[in-house]
Amino acid sequence: TATETEAVYLFNADTGKTLLTQNADQPRYVASLTKMMTALLLLLESGKDLNGEVTVPTDLTQEFKDIQNANGTTMGLRIGETVRRIDMMYAMLLPSANDAASVLANDTSGSLAAFAAQMNVRASQLGCTATHFTCPHGLYDGGNYSTARDMAKIALACYANSTYRRIADTASYRLPATELHPARTITTTNKLLQPASGYYRSYAHGMKTGFTTQAGRCFVTFAQQDGHTYGLVILGCDTPDH
């Protein structure tokens, strides 16, 4: 049950029909749900080989410090480290690594500012009416906002991409070793996908979770039941167990 402060948008993903809406057009901070758009641009527009490698550039030195100062989740990337794009995608969407999002964004558009501009163009193309992105990860709330209804449009575009779905549905993933890190396993933040979790649902599809103090807990999931696919966006939840 939703509290009155949350924004909720439940829809039939097959028909686009709205099933439940509450504060769905209220602009809100969306935290790491932002990373859905980052993934979408990488998959649809970058033309980059996902199995190709990227070396983390010195341009991102300050960005990495800013992420650290904001206590953002990272995969511990270092300047000069070489990592495959696909591995950074898994790190960005499963444990929600902010540094991976920044490296992928910079690699796609040449700078974080250029990438943010590309995010906003794509949001308009998807029919978003109250969405504005300023960073690829959502860790900094200022100027980075959307609505539950707009996030549903972005989520639908992600869901239509089989690579996004495969990554977002993964409960844990083995990151191969790099010259600076040994191999390690990362796990999803989505409790609906964790078999050991009391919230596990076999019919659920992972899309993205998000949290900052200002945004509250944010969640996008899809579920298939009785031959239908449903999508749910929740913004600004104050219950830790959602």
C-alpha positions in Angstrom: 0.0 0.0 0.0 1.3 3.4 -1.0 1.7 6.2 1.5 0.3 9.6 0.3 3.7 11.1 -0.1 4.9 8.6 -2.7 4.5 8.9 -6.4 3.2 5.7 -7.9 2.5 4.7 -11.5 1.3 1.2 -12.4 0.6 0.3 -16.0 0.0 -2.5 -18.4 3.3 -2.7 -20.4 1.6 -4.5 -23.3 -1.0 -1.9 -23.9 0.4 1.2 -22.2 -2.8 1.5 -20.2 -2.6 3.2 -16.8 -3.9 1.0 -13.9 -3.0 3.1 -10.9 -1.6 6.6 -10.5 -0.7 8.7 -7.4 1.3 11.9 -7.7 2.5 10.5 -11.0 3.1 13.9 -12.7 4.9 15.5 -9.7 8.5 16.2 -10.5 10.7 14.2 -8.1 14.4 13.4 -7.6 14.9 9.9 -9.1 18.3 9.0 -7.7 19.8 5.9 -9.5 16.7 5.3 -11.7 18.7 7.8 -13.8 21.0 4.9 -14.8 18.2 3.4 -16.9 18.6 6.3 -19.3 22.4 6.0 -19.2 22.1 2.3 -20.1 19.6 3.0 -22.8 21.9 5.6 -24.6 24.8 3.2 -24.4 22.8 0.4 -25.9 20.9 2.3 -28.5 23.0 5.3 -29.5 26.6 4.9 -28.7 27.5 2.3 -31.4 30.1 1.0 -29.0 31.0 -2.7 -28.7 29.9 -3.8 -25.3 32.7 -6.4 -25.1 35.2 -3.6 -25.9 37.4 -2.1 -23.3 37.6 1.4 -21.9 40.5 2.9 -20.0 39.3 5.3 -17.3 40.5 8.8 -18.3 42.2 11.4 -16.1 39.3 13.7 -17.1 37.2 11.9 -14.5 39.5 12.6 -11.5 37.2 15.3 -10.0 34.1 13.3 -10.8 35.4 10.3 -8.9 36.2 12.6 -5.9 32.6 14.1 -6.1 31.1 10.6 -6.1 33.3 9.7 -3.1 32.3 12.9 -1.2 28.6 12.1 -1.8 29.1 8.6 -0.4 28.1 7.0 -3.7 28.3 3.3 -4.4 31.2 2.5 -6.7 32.9 -0.6 -8.2 36.2 1.0 -7.1 37.4 2.1 -10.6 40.7 3.8 -10.7 42.1 6.4 -13.2 44.0 4.4 -15.9 42.2 1.1 -15.2 41.0 -0.8 -18.3 37.5 -2.4 -18.0 35.1 -3.9 -20.5 31.9 -1.9 -21.1 29.7 -4.9 -20.4 31.3 -5.4 -17.0 30.7 -1.7 -16.2 27.0 -2.1 -17.4 26.5 -5.0 -14.9 28.2 -2.9 -12.1 26.0 0.1 -13.0 22.7 -1.8 -13.0 23.2 -4.4 -10.3 25.0 -2.8 -7.3 24.4 0.6 -8.9 28.0 1.7 -9.3 28.1 5.5 -9.9 31.7 5.5 -11.2 30.8 2.9 -13.9 27.9 5.2 -15.0 30.3 8.2 -15.3 32.9 6.2 -17.3 30.3 4.8 -19.7 28.7 8.3 -20.2 32.1 10.0 -20.8 33.0 7.2 -23.2 29.7 7.5 -25.1 29.6 11.3 -25.5 33.1 12.6 -24.9 32.1 14.5 -21.7 29.6 14.2 -18.9 28.0 17.5 -20.0 27.5 16.3 -23.6 26.1 13.0 -22.3 23.6 14.9 -20.0 22.4 16.9 -23.1 22.0 13.6 -25.0 19.9 12.2 -22.1 17.6 15.1 -22.2 17.1 14.8 -26.0 16.3 11.2 -25.7 13.8 11.8 -22.8 11.9 14.3 -25.0 11.9 11.8 -27.9 10.4 9.2 -25.5 7.6 11.6 -24.6 8.8 12.7 -21.2 7.3 16.1 -20.3 8.8 16.9 -16.9 12.3 15.2 -16.9 15.7 16.8 -16.7 19.0 15.1 -16.3 22.3 16.7 -15.2 24.4 13.6 -14.5 24.5 10.0 -15.7 23.9 8.3 -12.3 21.5 10.5 -10.3 23.7 10.7 -7.2 23.6 14.6 -7.3 19.9 15.5 -6.9 20.1 19.2 -8.0 18.5 19.6 -11.5 18.2 15.9 -11.9 14.4 15.0 -11.7 11.6 13.3 -13.4 8.0 12.0 -12.7 6.7 8.5 -12.1 4.9 8.7 -15.5 8.0 9.8 -17.3 10.2 7.2 -15.7 7.7 4.6 -16.9 8.3 5.7 -20.5 12.1 5.4 -20.0 11.6 2.0 -18.3 9.5 0.7 -21.2 12.2 1.6 -23.7 14.7 -0.2 -21.5 12.4 -3.2 -21.2 12.1 -3.4 -25.0 15.9 -3.9 -25.2 16.8 -7.6 -24.7 20.4 -6.7 -23.5 19.1 -4.4 -20.8 16.6 -7.0 -19.7 19.2 -9.7 -19.5 21.5 -7.5 -17.3 18.8 -6.1 -15.1 17.3 -9.6 -14.5 20.7 -10.9 -13.2 20.9 -11.6 -9.5 24.7 -11.8 -9.3 27.6 -11.4 -11.8 31.2 -12.3 -11.8 33.4 -9.3 -12.7 36.6 -10.6 -14.3 40.0 -9.4 -13.0 41.6 -6.2 -14.3 45.2 -5.0 -13.8 44.0 -3.3 -10.6 41.4 -5.6 -9.2 41.0 -9.4 -8.7 37.9 -11.1 -10.1 34.9 -10.6 -7.8 31.2 -11.2 -7.7 28.6 -8.4 -7.6 25.0 -8.7 -6.6 21.8 -6.8 -7.4 20.2 -4.4 -5.0 16.7 -5.6 -6.1 15.4 -7.9 -3.4 12.7 -9.3 -5.7 15.5 -10.9 -7.7 17.5 -12.3 -4.8 16.4 -16.0 -4.3 17.5 -15.9 -0.6 15.4 -12.8 0.1 12.0 -12.9 1.7 10.8 -10.6 -1.1 11.9 -12.9 -4.0 9.3 -13.2 -6.8 10.1 -15.5 -9.7 7.9 -13.5 -12.0 9.5 -10.2 -11.4 11.9 -8.5 -13.8 14.6 -6.2 -12.4 14.7 -2.7 -13.8 16.4 -0.5 -11.3 16.4 0.6 -7.7 17.5 4.0 -6.4 18.1 5.9 -3.2 19.4 9.2 -2.0 18.3 11.0 1.2 16.4 13.6 -0.8 14.9 11.2 -3.4 13.9 8.6 -0.8 13.6 5.0 -2.1 12.8 4.7 -5.7 12.0 1.5 -7.6 11.0 0.3 -11.1 10.0 -3.3 -11.7 8.2 -5.2 -14.4 6.3 -8.5 -13.7 4.7 -11.0 -16.0 1.5 -12.8 -14.9 -1.3 -14.5 -16.7 0.2 -13.7 -20.1 0.4 -9.9 -19.3 3.3 -7.7 -18.5 2.9 -5.0 -15.9 5.3 -2.1 -15.0 5.5 -0.3 -11.7 7.3 2.9 -10.8 7.6 4.2 -7.2 9.3 7.4 -6.2 9.9 8.9 -2.8 9.1 5.9 -0.7 10.2 6.2 2.9 10.0 2.5 3.7 13.3 0.7 3.6 11.8 -2.7 2.7 10.1 -1.6 -0.6 
